Amino acid sequence: MGWKNIYLDNYSYFFSSKIVEGIPVLESKRPKKILLDLMNFYREKYKTKIQAYVIMPTHLHLIINSQEGENVKSFMQNLLRRSSIRIVECLEENLRENNDAKKSQQVLKVFRDRANMPSQHAVWKERSRGIPIYTDRVMKIKLDYIHNNPLRAGLVKEPQDYLYSSFRNYYLNDHSIFRVDIIDILNLKSV
């Protein structure tokens, strides 16, 4: 039996979504901007709070919350579906403009080969994993995991140096890349 997400009202959820075969399509600015724009759009549409995020070259982590659990489900389904379409469009545009054409062609082939009908391209690996966050301790663990992910991956020497992470929102009060709904981490119980 496969993984089944459960969506409860008024809970925060930790999500991980991976690109198929670990292809680093999210390493350039344009796919990151696609994700951030869509996150903003679906945050408003589904009345969700984005409490933390990191966009890594091969995957995405989010902590999101909504008063209605079904909104969390709709947010993630639509974010992944629409970002898949937009990332494929970006790769196809690279082909037309002869901008990294060979690489784009190889990536599109992998996405086509991995697709299940009716989808023509599979960008994200399987369904996103949503884990309800039941305690302050787990929230702190997940926040630290997200914020230290670029450091652990060797992308930066300090977490604040990575632009596409909510670390900058929490610790530098920098909302220039993306606005998050800050959790009062000083009042999280570490028990």
TAQUI-V144126 format. One record per run of one state. SS is the DSSP state (H for helix, E for strand, - for the rest). FROM is the first residue (numbers start at 1). TO is the last residue. Records with the same first field share a line. If there is no record, write none. Layout:
SS = FROM-TO + FROM-TO
This chain:
- = 1-10 + 23-28 + 46-48 + 56-58 + 67-68 + 97-100 + 114-123 + 134-135 + 153-158 + 162-164 + 166-166 + 173-184 + 188-191
E = 11-19 + 49-55 + 59-66 + 124-133 + 165-165
H = 20-22 + 29-45 + 69-96 + 101-113 + 136-152 + 159-161 + 167-172 + 185-187
